[in-house]
Amino acid sequence: MSGSTGQSQHPQFSRRFALQAGSVGLLGLSSDRLSMLRDANAAPANRPVAAKSVIYVFLSGGLGQHDSFDMKPDAPDLIRGEFQPISTATPGLQICEHLPLLAQRSRLWSLCRSLTHTQNGHLEAHMIMLSGRTPLPPGFKKRDPQPTDWPALAAVAGAATRPRNNLPPAVILPDKLVQNDARNLVPGQFGGVLGRRRDPWFIEASAYDPSSYGAYPEFGFDHQQRPQQSQTRQFRAPELFLPEGFGVDRLGRRMDLLQTIDAQRRDLENLASVRDFDRYRQGAVSLLSGKDVRDAFDVQQAAPRVLDRYGRNSFGWSLLMARRLIEAGVNLVQVNLGNNETWDTHGNAFPHLKNNLFPPTDKALSALLDDLQDSGLLDSTLIVMAGEFGRTPKITYSPPEYKLPGRDHWGPCQTVFFAGGGIEGGRVVGASDKIGAYPTVSPQSPENMAATIFHSLGIPETMMLTDELDRPHHVYYGEPIPGLTFSSG
């Protein structure tokens, strides 16, 4: 293996023990329950461990900047929209009236109102904002992730940071992003050019439902207000417990049993990929035997007061799970707040934002900020919230699909939310023009957003990652957003 993917110095199981963790069947795990167990590659041994974490909150569909964090109350009616701004705890800073809890906590977060890129299509823009790379990769296809795609931010973080507590460095929850069909996976969320072994670990707790958007069950809705079928969708923690009667002691005996077939695996010892196989098995054993990690997944059994603060819905459960995984030792958690372009408000935008999208987001994100601050983890945990693009300055009408107005896709400008991780709260970086169409001050790129994330994780700017053919790839393609981050020191 090249230096950029060398072994971590974190205590590990021996190679033989990891191999003895055995096949899926011998561990008693079904293949579908191990679908989220991916490569947990370590960073170079000579790099100091960075005790920092990131939660990347992704709003698939695209949040309108005019209706949230960059309101234009003096613009004409067709630009301004229906919502009113309210003052935050930071003098001179206003946001949407339907985000009151975040407004009260503005000293904990800051905004970049000038992120810009070139694409207005969902899948192209997902590729950009999930990877932090603006040019589309060679061979890009809208409806079929390619091995030539840029790697996801989570994939890079998983490869470039050192595992802690034998856990995967990066995970995505509560599901893979899809468009229109569960088989149509959105590009940009996998390992891409770094190879399948760099795919992030997916914690799939939220079954796909093509007719249900948003924070179900309490805030589920349909964009076009079609007749709703009975809701059977459930949020389920991954079943990572050992089978009944299969305790840790028995797991150890099963490992002993596997020694009898060790000779059949000797050839595997000679493969360069054996380290990756070891880490895969280490992750499986850690997830099976670690009570803290199992508890992190079982969010619906949290104390009632905790569930009440986060919200008893998929948004609240997802951000609570993210907080617990960060506490357990995961370095980066990407939280998809809504699948199948939940935030794609072409029509019926204002009632859906007001009644279905903003309330659970405001509540869950505020609870996350409070918990991280109270536990002392906010300074070492960066929170970033963005969608694939912003939305058009001009309100649009799209009958007959939508009865009420909305906004279309808009790549040239969006607002990105930042908190924690050395970010000074109550700040605004950049500005858009008077109709929220284009940046006028300090335009920022997705590459700079990605660099802000990598910087917070302590990834060196000179780091290179290698693919399966040992070819080097840069990690940084931009610089941390100036005026937002502190030096790593």
KEMARTI-904448 format. One line per field, with one value per residue (C-alpha): x, y, z; residue number from 1; chain. Coordinates in nm, 3 decimals. Last residue first. Example, Ala and Ser with C-alpha at 12.3 -4.5 7.8 and 13.67 -1.06 7.14 Angstrom:
! residues 2
c1 [1.367_1.230] $
c2 [-0.106_-0.450] $
c3 [0.714_0.780] $
nr [2_1] $
kette [A_A] $
! end
This chain:
! residues 489
c1 [-0.295_-0.593_-0.652_-1.002_-1.279_-1.533_-1.360_-1.202_-1.380_-1.125_-0.922_-0.996_-0.923_-0.804_-0.796_-0.567_-0.561_-0.267_-0.281_-0.226_-0.446_-0.715_-0.710_-0.457_-0.522_-0.302_-0.258_-0.084_-0.361_-0.337_-0.667_-0.744_-1.114_-1.193_-0.963_-1.144_-1.480_-1.356_-1.183_-1.516_-1.685_-1.399_-1.437_-1.812_-1.715_-1.739_-1.822_-1.684_-1.931_-2.174_-2.297_-2.573_-2.954_-3.064_-3.273_-3.063_-2.736_-2.592_-2.355_-2.041_-1.966_-2.220_-2.125_-2.321_-2.106_-1.729_-1.657_-1.399_-1.580_-1.920_-2.180_-2.212_-2.517_-2.476_-2.673_-2.726_-2.636_-2.558_-2.710_-3.078_-3.359_-3.720_-3.930_-4.282_-4.639_-4.966_-5.182_-4.890_-4.896_-5.155_-5.004_-4.643_-4.620_-4.284_-4.144_-3.848_-3.518_-3.471_-3.372_-3.049_-2.838_-2.750_-2.855_-2.653_-2.600_-2.253_-2.196_-1.836_-1.771_-1.474_-1.613_-1.958_-1.840_-1.851_-2.150_-2.378_-2.271_-2.321_-2.661_-2.780_-2.668_-2.837_-3.157_-3.153_-3.106_-3.397_-3.641_-3.565_-3.560_-3.886_-4.067_-3.907_-4.013_-4.380_-4.592_-4.402_-4.191_-4.486_-4.723_-4.474_-4.358_-4.687_-4.488_-4.135_-4.031_-3.761_-3.675_-3.775_-3.555_-3.602_-3.481_-3.524_-3.276_-2.979_-2.736_-2.367_-2.165_-1.792_-1.538_-1.724_-1.610_-1.904_-1.989_-2.005_-2.230_-2.458_-2.493_-2.568_-2.834_-3.001_-2.985_-3.155_-3.420_-3.521_-3.545_-3.726_-3.989_-4.041_-3.888_-3.543_-3.660_-3.948_-3.723_-3.479_-3.757_-3.892_-3.555_-3.412_-3.570_-3.634_-3.262_-3.153_-2.856_-2.645_-2.734_-2.575_-2.265_-2.238_-2.297_-2.001_-1.999_-2.168_-2.051_-1.695_-1.703_-1.828_-1.582_-1.294_-1.416_-1.399_-1.067_-0.917_-1.049_-0.884_-0.559_-0.591_-0.611_-0.245_-0.311_-0.065_-0.279_-0.563_-0.359_-0.353_-0.732_-0.795_-0.536_-0.743_-1.032_-0.978_-0.911_-1.272_-1.378_-1.177_-1.362_-1.688_-1.573_-1.518_-1.864_-1.998_-1.844_-1.984_-2.334_-2.517_-2.827_-3.043_-2.857_-2.587_-2.725_-2.662_-3.022_-3.003_-3.241_-3.580_-3.773_-4.105_-4.313_-4.659_-4.853_-5.192_-5.203_-5.213_-5.418_-5.183_-5.073_-4.812_-4.519_-4.650_-4.627_-4.480_-4.454_-4.556_-4.468_-4.249_-4.003_-4.014_-4.152_-4.379_-4.509_-4.194_-4.127_-3.771_-3.708_-3.536_-3.274_-3.008_-2.680_-2.451_-2.077_-1.897_-1.769_-1.388_-1.365_-1.572_-1.284_-1.112_-1.249_-1.604_-1.620_-1.994_-2.240_-2.181_-2.437_-2.801_-2.917_-3.204_-3.311_-3.534_-3.713_-3.794_-3.443_-3.245_-3.024_-2.897_-3.058_-3.058_-2.767_-2.417_-2.107_-1.744_-1.447_-1.584_-1.547_-1.245_-1.268_-1.146_-1.067_-0.799_-0.898_-0.820_-1.014_-1.338_-1.314_-1.272_-1.570_-1.784_-1.701_-1.815_-1.563_-1.566_-1.728_-1.510_-1.648_-1.990_-2.316_-2.607_-2.892_-2.727_-2.421_-2.074_-1.815_-1.553_-1.638_-1.853_-1.653_-1.759_-1.604_-1.719_-1.827_-2.185_-2.233_-2.110_-2.262_-2.590_-2.576_-2.541_-2.821_-3.061_-2.996_-2.922_-2.541_-2.269_-2.173_-2.209_-2.182_-2.245_-2.459_-2.214_-2.384_-2.284_-2.390_-2.379_-2.453_-2.762_-2.928_-3.256_-3.291_-3.241_-3.544_-3.751_-3.701_-4.046_-3.990_-3.710_-3.371_-3.237_-2.892_-2.851_-2.786_-2.724_-2.996_-3.199_-3.439_-3.732_-3.784_-4.131_-4.244_-4.466_-4.212_-3.970_-3.894_-4.243_-4.346_-4.073_-3.758_-3.742_-3.786_-3.501_-3.436_-3.101_-3.136_-3.471_-3.721_-3.488_-3.218_-3.452_-3.343_-3.243_-3.392_-3.183_-3.112_-2.778_-2.663_-2.289_-2.191_-1.816_-1.572_-1.251_-0.992_-0.732_-0.483_-0.129_-0.008_0.286_0.067_-0.103_-0.483_-0.683_-0.926_-1.270_-1.407_-1.775_-2.031_-2.360_-2.464_-2.396_-2.759_-2.853_-2.600_-2.751_-2.532_-2.468_-2.096_-2.044_-2.283_-2.117_-1.776_-1.518_-1.415_-1.117_-0.975_-0.980_-0.815_-0.540_-0.474_-0.447_-0.728_-0.644_-0.498_-0.474_-0.140_-0.317_-0.184_-0.085_-0.322_-0.128_0.203_0.121_0.000] $
c2 [2.613_2.480_2.837_2.965_2.932_3.174_3.488_3.302_2.986_2.707_2.680_2.493_2.169_1.976_1.595_1.540_1.203_0.964_0.651_0.324_0.129_0.089_0.462_0.659_0.952_1.261_1.487_1.821_2.029_1.816_1.668_1.808_1.730_2.102_2.157_1.883_2.051_2.399_2.252_2.104_2.444_2.598_2.339_2.407_2.759_3.093_3.440_3.708_3.992_4.029_3.673_3.617_3.589_3.703_3.992_4.276_4.099_3.826_3.865_3.704_3.575_3.641_3.605_3.534_3.245_3.211_2.880_2.671_2.344_2.481_2.607_2.664_2.721_2.754_3.011_2.959_3.133_3.051_2.700_2.796_2.540_2.663_2.854_2.801_2.897_2.722_2.457_2.251_1.986_2.178_2.433_2.543_2.898_3.061_3.299_3.494_3.475_3.115_2.854_2.751_2.451_2.093_2.158_2.286_2.247_2.230_2.143_2.140_1.945_2.031_2.355_2.196_1.900_2.060_1.849_2.150_2.294_1.966_1.918_2.271_2.267_1.929_2.054_2.358_2.133_1.914_2.197_2.418_2.119_1.976_2.313_2.427_2.138_2.055_2.356_2.666_2.508_2.313_2.609_2.836_2.604_2.477_2.461_2.409_2.328_2.065_2.026_1.657_1.581_1.201_1.189_1.415_1.545_1.344_1.335_1.301_1.191_1.257_1.150_0.862_0.829_0.734_1.100_1.163_0.858_0.990_1.330_1.174_0.948_1.252_1.425_1.129_1.078_1.445_1.450_1.114_1.218_1.232_1.575_1.665_1.817_1.573_1.278_1.395_1.446_1.099_0.933_0.760_0.439_0.584_0.652_0.289_0.358_0.532_0.259_0.000_0.217_0.259_-0.113_-0.212_-0.585_-0.601_-0.265_-0.339_-0.687_-0.552_-0.264_-0.498_-0.715_-0.428_-0.319_-0.660_-0.676_-0.340_-0.468_-0.779_-0.574_-0.626_-0.999_-1.238_-1.312_-1.409_-1.706_-1.826_-1.828_-2.199_-2.265_-2.064_-2.308_-2.456_-2.111_-2.029_-2.236_-2.015_-1.713_-1.896_-1.942_-1.567_-1.501_-1.743_-1.534_-1.217_-1.359_-1.558_-1.669_-1.432_-1.309_-1.048_-0.697_-0.485_-0.457_-0.116_0.131_0.149_0.453_0.329_0.388_0.233_0.545_0.481_0.625_0.996_1.159_1.392_1.714_1.782_1.795_1.513_1.533_1.372_1.602_1.379_1.043_1.142_1.428_1.503_1.331_1.032_0.903_0.735_0.555_0.448_0.271_0.482_0.321_0.258_0.335_0.373_0.327_0.542_0.387_0.381_0.008_0.083_0.271_0.607_0.724_0.709_0.626_0.690_0.976_1.173_1.013_0.977_0.617_0.534_0.193_0.345_0.539_0.906_1.021_0.840_0.935_0.645_0.625_0.747_0.818_0.846_0.728_0.834_0.717_0.363_0.257_0.085_0.324_0.603_0.558_0.786_1.037_1.047_0.748_0.805_1.179_1.124_0.888_1.125_1.414_1.188_1.070_1.231_1.007_0.785_0.461_0.581_0.648_0.586_0.823_1.148_1.008_1.160_1.008_1.261_1.428_1.740_2.050_2.193_1.953_1.944_1.581_1.588_1.946_1.890_1.549_1.666_1.963_1.739_1.518_1.801_2.009_2.380_2.361_2.627_2.684_2.949_2.989_3.352_3.372_3.199_3.190_3.165_2.962_2.955_3.324_3.272_3.053_3.244_3.267_2.891_2.843_3.093_2.939_3.015_3.392_3.357_3.507_3.840_3.951_4.316_4.245_3.873_3.712_3.689_3.938_3.814_3.819_3.781_3.500_3.523_3.575_3.860_3.806_3.811_4.072_4.318_4.328_4.515_4.203_4.016_3.715_3.542_3.267_3.100_3.197_3.393_3.122_2.855_2.513_2.260_1.921_1.711_1.905_1.769_1.808_1.746_1.667_1.704_1.584_1.694_1.511_1.525_1.240_1.344_1.234_0.990_0.681_0.787_0.779_0.462_0.285_0.190_0.011_-0.064_-0.215_-0.064_-0.374_-0.582_-0.607_-0.704_-0.987_-1.153_-1.170_-1.489_-1.431_-1.758_-1.654_-1.322_-1.484_-1.477_-1.258_-1.490_-1.257_-0.981_-1.207_-1.306_-0.945_-0.853_-0.646_-0.283_-0.017_0.314_0.338_0.354_0.151_0.324_0.467_0.771_0.593_0.354_0.000] $
c3 [1.509_1.314_1.201_1.264_1.011_0.872_0.754_0.469_0.346_0.372_0.052_-0.269_-0.453_-0.148_-0.135_-0.432_-0.605_-0.646_-0.865_-0.678_-0.920_-0.651_-0.589_-0.389_-0.160_-0.143_0.158_0.112_0.270_0.583_0.710_1.056_1.037_1.048_0.750_0.558_0.617_0.527_0.221_0.112_0.142_-0.053_-0.331_-0.333_-0.432_-0.254_-0.382_-0.147_-0.204_-0.495_-0.514_-0.770_-0.768_-0.423_-0.558_-0.414_-0.492_-0.272_0.019_0.156_0.503_0.776_1.141_1.457_1.568_1.539_1.368_1.554_1.489_1.578_1.332_0.957_0.734_0.357_0.158_-0.213_-0.536_-0.901_-0.891_-0.906_-0.938_-0.951_-0.698_-0.571_-0.644_-0.546_-0.712_-0.832_-1.104_-1.308_-1.298_-1.249_-1.116_-1.047_-0.785_-0.917_-0.733_-0.835_-0.579_-0.411_-0.506_-0.405_-0.048_0.245_0.620_0.778_1.145_1.271_1.590_1.813_1.956_1.975_2.182_2.528_2.632_2.674_2.337_2.154_2.316_2.245_1.881_1.824_1.986_1.758_1.452_1.558_1.625_1.326_1.091_1.227_1.197_0.866_0.646_0.697_0.793_0.682_0.409_0.271_0.297_0.119_-0.155_-0.294_-0.615_-0.739_-0.380_-0.426_-0.055_-0.043_-0.341_-0.327_0.034_0.336_0.590_0.462_0.752_0.666_0.968_0.980_1.244_1.413_1.776_1.999_2.063_1.690_1.655_1.930_1.765_1.427_1.579_1.733_1.396_1.226_1.494_1.477_1.099_1.086_1.337_1.712_1.752_1.881_2.210_2.262_2.186_2.451_2.709_2.631_2.703_2.398_2.272_1.928_1.897_1.886_1.662_1.924_2.174_1.945_1.923_2.298_2.352_2.134_2.048_1.710_1.579_1.687_1.531_1.199_1.200_1.264_0.977_0.729_0.878_0.817_0.461_0.391_0.533_0.318_0.000_-0.086_-0.109_0.050_0.355_0.121_0.006_0.361_0.384_0.343_0.612_0.857_0.830_1.175_1.315_1.240_1.536_1.766_1.629_1.694_2.052_2.080_1.939_2.196_2.468_2.309_2.317_2.049_2.238_2.036_1.729_1.791_1.771_1.466_1.357_1.195_1.364_1.202_1.085_0.956_0.644_0.655_0.564_0.412_0.064_0.015_-0.259_-0.449_-0.285_-0.552_-0.314_-0.094_0.284_0.595_0.896_1.187_1.034_0.859_0.837_0.467_0.163_0.114_-0.217_-0.346_-0.014_0.059_0.390_0.654_0.876_0.614_0.788_0.487_0.535_0.282_-0.041_-0.034_-0.107_-0.415_-0.576_-0.530_-0.865_-0.729_-0.358_-0.330_-0.269_-0.590_-0.816_-0.699_-0.699_-0.933_-0.802_-0.532_-0.803_-0.834_-0.742_-0.475_-0.182_0.029_0.370_0.733_0.731_0.584_0.771_0.807_1.017_1.055_1.417_1.573_1.871_1.646_1.279_1.132_0.872_0.500_0.368_0.554_0.502_0.128_0.114_0.322_0.090_-0.191_-0.448_-0.793_-1.048_-1.272_-1.122_-1.241_-1.061_-1.301_-1.358_-1.449_-1.616_-1.579_-1.813_-1.712_-1.380_-1.366_-1.283_-0.943_-0.690_-0.326_-0.358_-0.231_-0.350_-0.704_-0.774_-0.623_-0.860_-1.165_-1.034_-0.962_-1.272_-1.224_-1.251_-1.247_-0.885_-0.617_-0.240_-0.146_0.164_0.397_0.733_1.098_1.401_1.783_1.841_1.626_1.890_1.931_1.552_1.533_1.755_1.555_1.211_1.066_1.080_0.826_0.908_1.032_1.146_1.247_1.614_1.677_1.889_1.568_1.422_1.219_0.843_0.690_0.461_0.154_-0.121_-0.173_-0.541_-0.695_-0.435_-0.532_-0.314_0.018_0.234_0.060_0.281_0.290_0.555_0.483_0.213_-0.012_0.013_-0.123_0.001_-0.264_-0.345_-0.108_0.210_0.332_0.692_0.711_1.071_1.117_1.383_1.549_1.759_1.483_1.525_1.441_1.098_1.083_1.070_0.751_0.761_0.813_0.589_0.718_0.409_0.419_0.650_0.535_0.341_0.652_0.756_0.400_0.402_0.707_1.013_1.216_1.228_1.048_0.773_0.709_0.681_0.947_1.231_1.194_0.937_1.194_1.446_1.201_1.109_1.475_1.619_1.629_1.856_1.665_1.487_1.153_0.863_0.544_0.287_0.184_0.217_-0.064_0.000] $
nr [489_488_487_486_485_484_483_482_481_480_479_478_477_476_475_474_473_472_471_470_469_468_467_466_465_464_463_462_461_460_459_458_457_456_455_454_453_452_451_450_449_448_447_446_445_444_443_442_441_440_439_438_437_436_435_434_433_432_431_430_429_428_427_426_425_424_423_422_421_420_419_418_417_416_415_414_413_412_411_410_409_408_407_406_405_404_403_402_401_400_399_398_397_396_395_394_393_392_391_390_389_388_387_386_385_384_383_382_381_380_379_378_377_376_375_374_373_372_371_370_369_368_367_366_365_364_363_362_361_360_359_358_357_356_355_354_353_352_351_350_349_348_347_346_345_344_343_342_341_340_339_338_337_336_335_334_333_332_331_330_329_328_327_326_325_324_323_322_321_320_319_318_317_316_315_314_313_312_311_310_309_308_307_306_305_304_303_302_301_300_299_298_297_296_295_294_293_292_291_290_289_288_287_286_285_284_283_282_281_280_279_278_277_276_275_274_273_272_271_270_269_268_267_266_265_264_263_262_261_260_259_258_257_256_255_254_253_252_251_250_249_248_247_246_245_244_243_242_241_240_239_238_237_236_235_234_233_232_231_230_229_228_227_226_225_224_223_222_221_220_219_218_217_216_215_214_213_212_211_210_209_208_207_206_205_204_203_202_201_200_199_198_197_196_195_194_193_192_191_190_189_188_187_186_185_184_183_182_181_180_179_178_177_176_175_174_173_172_171_170_169_168_167_166_165_164_163_162_161_160_159_158_157_156_155_154_153_152_151_150_149_148_147_146_145_144_143_142_141_140_139_138_137_136_135_134_133_132_131_130_129_128_127_126_125_124_123_122_121_120_119_118_117_116_115_114_113_112_111_110_109_108_107_106_105_104_103_102_101_100_99_98_97_96_95_94_93_92_91_90_89_88_87_86_85_84_83_82_81_80_79_78_77_76_75_74_73_72_71_70_69_68_67_66_65_64_63_62_61_60_59_58_57_56_55_54_53_52_51_50_49_48_47_46_45_44_43_42_41_40_39_38_37_36_35_34_33_32_31_30_29_28_27_26_25_24_23_22_21_20_19_18_17_16_15_14_13_12_11_10_9_8_7_6_5_4_3_2_1] $
kette [A_A_A_A_A_A_A_A_A_A_A_A_A_A_A_A_A_A_A_A_A_A_A_A_A_A_A_A_A_A_A_A_A_A_A_A_A_A_A_A_A_A_A_A_A_A_A_A_A_A_A_A_A_A_A_A_A_A_A_A_A_A_A_A_A_A_A_A_A_A_A_A_A_A_A_A_A_A_A_A_A_A_A_A_A_A_A_A_A_A_A_A_A_A_A_A_A_A_A_A_A_A_A_A_A_A_A_A_A_A_A_A_A_A_A_A_A_A_A_A_A_A_A_A_A_A_A_A_A_A_A_A_A_A_A_A_A_A_A_A_A_A_A_A_A_A_A_A_A_A_A_A_A_A_A_A_A_A_A_A_A_A_A_A_A_A_A_A_A_A_A_A_A_A_A_A_A_A_A_A_A_A_A_A_A_A_A_A_A_A_A_A_A_A_A_A_A_A_A_A_A_A_A_A_A_A_A_A_A_A_A_A_A_A_A_A_A_A_A_A_A_A_A_A_A_A_A_A_A_A_A_A_A_A_A_A_A_A_A_A_A_A_A_A_A_A_A_A_A_A_A_A_A_A_A_A_A_A_A_A_A_A_A_A_A_A_A_A_A_A_A_A_A_A_A_A_A_A_A_A_A_A_A_A_A_A_A_A_A_A_A_A_A_A_A_A_A_A_A_A_A_A_A_A_A_A_A_A_A_A_A_A_A_A_A_A_A_A_A_A_A_A_A_A_A_A_A_A_A_A_A_A_A_A_A_A_A_A_A_A_A_A_A_A_A_A_A_A_A_A_A_A_A_A_A_A_A_A_A_A_A_A_A_A_A_A_A_A_A_A_A_A_A_A_A_A_A_A_A_A_A_A_A_A_A_A_A_A_A_A_A_A_A_A_A_A_A_A_A_A_A_A_A_A_A_A_A_A_A_A_A_A_A_A_A_A_A_A_A_A_A_A_A_A_A_A_A_A_A_A_A_A_A_A_A_A_A_A_A_A_A_A_A_A_A_A_A_A_A_A_A_A_A_A_A_A_A_A_A_A_A_A_A_A_A_A_A_A_A_A_A_A_A_A_A_A_A_A_A_A_A_A_A_A_A_A_A_A_A] $
! end
